[in-house]
């Protein structure tokens, strides 16, 4: 059985066009991305917002370190650890600098901020980030949102040994 973990945060102020979550597989463990979401709770004004799921090669974003949480409480800690530089085997949230590495968009969408955005992969649509891959995966707002405060977002992944 795969071990599953979550990276999530709420009440975050973003600085504009921002990588919300960045995760980079390590050299020994592949990652399967199962679910992602974005929403905001700052106000009741309807506004459209773009979102992209991207891979990025070095130089990676500068992030706030985040330690993934267990979804199954008897599992061991994730092989992914919190980090600020997007290095292999780390993850972080709410980039303060995007990094100069080339971004490649896997897919993009738009959503109304009153409803939020949710992506739940069907089994054939999951994203696999192989161990030792040269890119990390980012959940990215490519344009600054109309309201910068009170953003919530998350990503659920499984470790594939």
N, C-alpha and C positions, 0 to 999 in steps of 0.2 A: 504494500500500500504506500502510495506517495505521501510524503510529509508536506503539509500545506501551511503557508504563512501569510500574514497580511502586513502591508505597509499602509498606514492611513494617518490622516491628521485632520483637524477641524479648527475653525476660528482663525485661519491663517490670512495674513495680509500679503498679497502678491505685489511685486514691483512693476508689473507690466506684462509684456510677453514673457512667459516664464515656464521653465520645466518644473512641473509640480512634483513628479517622482522620477528618479533615475535609478535603475538597477543594472548591475553588470555581473554576469555569471563569472564564477571563479574557474580555476583550471580543472577541477575534479567533479563538478556537479552541474548538470544541465538544468535549466529552469523552464517550466511550462506556465505561461501566463493564462490565467483562468477568468479573471474578472477585473474591471476597472470602473471607477465612477468619479464624477465631479459635480459639485453643486455649490451654491452660495446662499447665505441667509442674512445678508446685510440689509436688504430692503425688499419692497414688493413691486418694483418697477420691472416691467417686461423688457428684456433685452436679449438679442441673439449673441451667442458666443461660439467661436470656432475652437475645435480641439483636434489635436493630432497625436497619433502614436508613431513614434519614430525610433530609428536606431541612430546612434552617433558614435563616431570613432574619435580617438584622442585628438585634440584636447577636449576633455569632458567638462561638464558644468561644475561650478563651485556650489556646493550644496550645504544644507543643514543636516548633520548626521542623524540617522534614524535607525534604531535596532528593530528588525522585523519581529512581530509578535506571533506566537503559536496560535493556530486554530484548533489543534488537538492537544490538550494540555499535558498529555503523557509523552509527547514527542520531545526529542532533544532540541536545543536551540538550532536555529538555521545556520547553514554553512555561510550564508551572507551576513556580513556584519555592517554596522553603521560606518559611514565614511563621508568625508567632505569633498573628495576629489574625483569621484566617479570611477575609481580604480577597480580592477577585476576583483570580484568577491565582495563588493560593497554596494550599499544603497544609501540614498539620501533624498531629502525633500526640499522644495521651495528654493530653487536656484537663485543665487544673487548675481551670478555671472554665467552666461550661457556656454562659454568655451568656444574655441575656434574650430573644433572638429566638425567635419561634414555631417550633416543630418540627412537621413534618407527616410521619407515618409512611407510608412507601411499602409496606413489608411487615415482618413480624416473625416470629420463630421462637424455638425453644428447643432446647438441645442439652445432652448430658451432657459435662461437662468432661473426662472420660476419653477421649472420642472426638473432641472438637473440632467445629467448625462449618465447612462449606464450601459456598459458593454459586458455581456456575459457570453463567452465563447461556447458554441456547440462543440462537441468532441472533435469534429474535423476542422474547426476554425481556431483552435488554440494556437498560441504563438510559442514556438520552442526556441529558446536561446541556448545553443550548445555550449558545453563546457569549453573553455579556452577560446571562445568567440572573440573577435577583435572589436566588437561593438557592444555598447550597452543599450538598454531600452529606456525611452523616455516618454512620459505622458506630458504633453506640451500644450500650452495655450499660445498659439502663434501670433495673436494680437492681444493687446492689453484689454482686459475687461472694462466695462463702463464703471463698475464698482470694484475697488481693489481689496475690500475688507471682507472677512468672514467666509472664506472659501474652505470647503471640505473636499477631500479627495482620497482615493485609495486604490490599491492594487492587491489582488490575491494571486499567489503563485504556488506551484508545487515544485519540490526538488526531485529530480530524476537521477538516481544513482547510477 
